[in-house]
Amino acid sequence: MSEKYHATPDEIVRAKWPHEIFLINLVFNHILVFASTFGVFSTFPLMVVIVPVTSFAITGYILVKARYVAASDDTIFVKAHWGLAHKRNSHFMWLLSVTCAVMAGGLWISAAMGWSKIATIALLGGVGLLPFMVSLLILIVLGNDAVHQAKSSKLPKGAISPAATATV
């Protein structure tokens, strides 16, 4: 459930921005760029590193900018949407860090134990990438909903404190 807010067009644009950046990171970087770099993995294996490096940069930008917006004198509507993006990006940063650690550990174990290429791909795909991709799809749906809420001038119910709600 969400609350209606009378936002100006400028506020709507500023509130949509963090969700749109987040979706660009998820859809473009983690799906399209990953698929294209994975296609050249046998020739350029380190090319896949572009995806997490870019993702950490984009996610870091959103986290820093959200703190800046929270300290500014922006409206509750904009602050709430940046706060929601901050929360989701924090979870995504944790998810990405765990996935990178699992992938690096899996590659190390595979090399140390002399596993075949098929066994390595099965381990890394099933244990490392599959849970990440499922979480990624859920975050894409949540991100699209957040963009829709911002376009519709809606505040997410849990995005602002009860004290701030009294002033809306």
GICOR-V385958 format. One record per residue. NEAR is the number of other ideal C-beta (glycine too) atoms within 8 Angstrom. D_FIRST is the distance of its C-alpha to the first C-alpha in Angstrom with 1 decimal. Layout:
# GICOR-V385958
{{NEAR	D_FIRST} {NEAR	D_FIRST}}
This chain:
# GICOR-V385958
{{3	0.0} {8	3.8} {9	7.0} {7	10.0} {10	13.1} {4	16.6} {10	17.8} {5	21.3} {6	22.3} {6	23.8} {11	20.6} {12	18.7} {8	21.6} {9	21.6} {15	17.9} {12	18.3} {8	21.5} {16	20.5} {15	18.3} {9	21.2} {12	23.7} {16	21.9} {12	21.8} {10	25.5} {13	26.3} {13	24.7} {10	25.8} {9	29.1} {14	30.3} {11	29.3} {10	29.9} {8	32.4} {12	34.4} {11	34.5} {8	35.7} {8	38.4} {13	39.6} {8	39.6} {6	41.9} {9	44.5} {10	44.1} {4	47.6} {5	49.2} {7	47.0} {7	45.2} {5	44.0} {9	42.2} {10	39.1} {7	38.8} {9	37.6} {12	34.2} {9	33.3} {8	35.2} {11	33.3} {12	29.9} {10	30.8} {8	31.8} {13	28.7} {13	26.4} {9	28.7} {9	28.4} {14	24.6} {12	24.9} {8	27.7} {10	26.2} {14	22.9} {9	25.1} {8	27.1} {11	24.1} {10	22.8} {5	26.3} {7	26.7} {2	26.1} {8	23.4} {7	20.5} {11	17.3} {12	15.4} {12	18.0} {13	18.2} {13	14.5} {17	14.7} {15	18.1} {12	17.0} {13	14.4} {15	17.3} {14	19.7} {8	17.8} {13	17.7} {14	21.2} {9	22.5} {8	21.4} {11	23.0} {12	26.1} {8	26.5} {10	26.1} {13	28.6} {8	31.0} {8	31.1} {12	31.6} {9	34.4} {8	36.0} {11	36.0} {11	37.4} {8	40.1} {8	41.0} {13	41.3} {10	43.5} {8	45.6} {10	46.0} {12	46.8} {7	49.5} {6	50.9} {6	51.2} {4	52.4} {8	49.8} {5	50.1} {5	47.8} {6	46.2} {9	45.4} {12	44.0} {8	41.7} {8	40.5} {13	39.8} {14	38.0} {9	36.1} {8	35.0} {9	34.4} {13	33.5} {10	32.0} {9	30.3} {9	27.7} {11	27.2} {8	26.7} {8	24.2} {9	22.1} {11	22.8} {8	21.4} {8	18.2} {12	18.0} {11	18.9} {8	16.0} {9	13.5} {13	15.6} {9	15.5} {8	11.8} {14	12.1} {12	14.9} {8	13.2} {12	10.5} {13	13.6} {8	15.5} {6	13.1} {10	13.1} {10	9.5} {14	9.0} {11	7.0} {7	5.9} {3	9.0} {9	11.1} {10	13.1} {5	15.0} {5	14.8} {5	18.2} {9	17.1} {9	14.2} {6	17.1} {5	18.8} {9	16.1}}
